[in-house]
Amino acid sequence: MAPASRTEFPDPVLVTTTAELGAVSARLRREPFITIDTEFVRERTYWPELCLVQLASADEVVVVDALAPGMDLAPLGELLADEGVIKVFHAARQDLEIFLHLFDRLPQPLFDTQVAAMVAGYGDQVGYDSLVASVVGAQIDKSHRFSDWAARPLSAAQIEYAAADVTYLREVYQRLVAQLDREGRKDWMTAEMDVLNSPATFRPDPQTLWERMRPRTNNRRMLGMLRAITAWREHEAQRVNVPRQRLMKDESLMEIAATSPGDVDALARVRGISRGFAEGRSGQALLEVIAKARHEPDASLPRPPKGRGKDAARPSAALVAMLKVLLAACCERHRVAPKLVASAEDIDRLALEDAPEIPALQGWRREVFGAQAMALKAGELTLGVADGAVQLIRAKGQGA
């Protein structure tokens, strides 16, 4: 198939009324699949502000102005909920977060071409423009990548740029599906999409967010304080609709967890906390949370996450390095992105534990890498070099 040229695509149409959106959604619900993208701003807000929604079928390309006066996106919600139409995205996580917040449900069914590209061997988290160049042979105009999508009116060039995000995506999708089918990797893709199909992926539990800060302490009282104030920050950031780090940085949370300030003066002395904040509504609410956490029963305090804390065992750096080389070699051999097969934490746990419960030792990942990693640890496999590539060498008597 020859590379697509821009002139083969229908001209994009700007949709600015609910009635127009309803008509478009009704037509698109008759399609086997549609491609979708969004433009949004969120630099100053917790919740993304949706500005545009781009939709494409074989016959039409529309750019929906989500900020148009009187626009009701309900018809879009009905389209996204129609399980007879596959919704194709590239790097869907932020788009899905927006739609889950707007409609309280995820679009179904989903297909993410970035995930498919990793399964098909195009590299780790390949960008849309790079994927279009590799698969379709076309170049994406990047001139409006940093546009202020909330500003109105939109220029014709902005609309054209936004439309390109869903036009080329159609052919990328079709070619990736054909490749996955040829190579017998559709099941791999299905397993990866399970994460994006779960609302929990986009609604993290505030009570577990403290673990992301990887505190290097075994002090359970401090960890309990960190858990409480991190959960409070998440709820407060949502309430006032500001990014969590803009409301309060992680470093300030760690200092509060360590010092447990009991009044406005002590809170205002924490680095990154202004007196105005400490004296205001948010500061008073935080002091109440601190006071409550200070008296939490010992039995309910969290324990350091496995493998964390000052006294946690550290894996052999040499073994970790060998496992990383093995991962790269296995993924090169199978043409799949290493990031999709095993994370850095997986590698550390493989080096430390006899049989860790990690994705790398389950399903297709075990076939590609996990079984070989266990064999390497057991001395049943060694690494060598031949013809400029890393080779996996089985010990005698261990099979090919």
C-alpha positions, 0 to 999 in steps of 0.5 A: 500500500502506498503512503497516504498523502494529505489530499486523500483525507476529507477536509476537516469540519469544525463542529460548534453546536450540540445539534451538529455533534448529535448528527455526527455521532449518529453517523459515526455509530454506524462505523466499525471503528473511529479514530479519536484524539483530544486537545486540552489544557491542564497546566493550572488545574487538577482536572484537564479542561477539554478544548477539542475532540477530533473524530474521524471515519473513512468518510469524514473528519470533524473537530468538535469545539468543546468550548463552544457556547451552549455545547452539550457533549452528551451525544459524544458520550453516547458514541463513546459508550456504543460497544459496536464501534471500536475507539482508536486512540494513540497514547490514550491515557490522558484522553481516557482520564478526560472522558471518564471524568466527563461521562463517568465511564470509559469508552468501549471497546478501546484500541491504543496504537501506542500500546500496539506499536510496543507489542509490534516492536516499534520501541518504547512509547513511540510518539504519534509522529514517529509512528506515522513516519514509520508505518505510513511514510508521512510527516506530521506538521508540528508547528501547532504542537504548543498552541493554546487550545483554549484560545478562540477563535481557532485558526484554519491551520490549528484545525488542520493540525488537530485533524491530522491526529486522527486522519493518519491514525486510521491507516496506522491502526489498520496496519498494526492490526494486520501485523499483530494478526500475522504474528499471532500477537493479538492476545498480547495486545488484549492483555495490555489493554486490560489496564486501560479498560479499568477505571482504577487506572485513572482514579488512584486510591488516595490512601496509597499515593504516599507509596509513590514518593518511595520514602526511605524510612521504616518509621511507621508513625511517619509513614502513617502521617505521610499517608494521611496528608498525601490523601488529604492533598489529593482530595484538596487538589480536586476540591480547589481544582489545582495540580497537586504539586502546585497545591503542595510539593512532595518535599513539603509533605515529606517534611510535614510527615517528619516534623508533624507541625501542630500549629500555624507557626510550625506549619508556616516554617515548613519549606514551601508553605506560605503563611497565607496558606497556613492561616487559610482554609486549606492550612487549617484543614491540613492541621486537623488531618495532622492532629488526627494522624498523630493519634492513629493506633499503632496497629493501623499504621502502614508498613514500609512497602516491600523492598523499601526503607533504609534497611531494605535489601539491595539487589546485586548491581552486577546481577541487575545489569545482567538481567537488563542485558538479557531483557534487551536481548530477549526483546530484540529477538522477539521484536517487542519493547522492553518497557512492556515486558519488565519494569525496573522494579521487576528486574530488582525483584527478580535479582532479589527474590526466588519467585517474585509475583511480577508480570514478567513471570506470567503469560507471554512475558514469561515466554519472552523473558521471564523463563530465561531470567530464572534460568540465568539465575539458576546457572542454566543459561549464560550470555555470549556474543556472536555476529555482533549480537548477544546470544543466549547459551544453554548449559549442557543438558539444559536443552536449546 
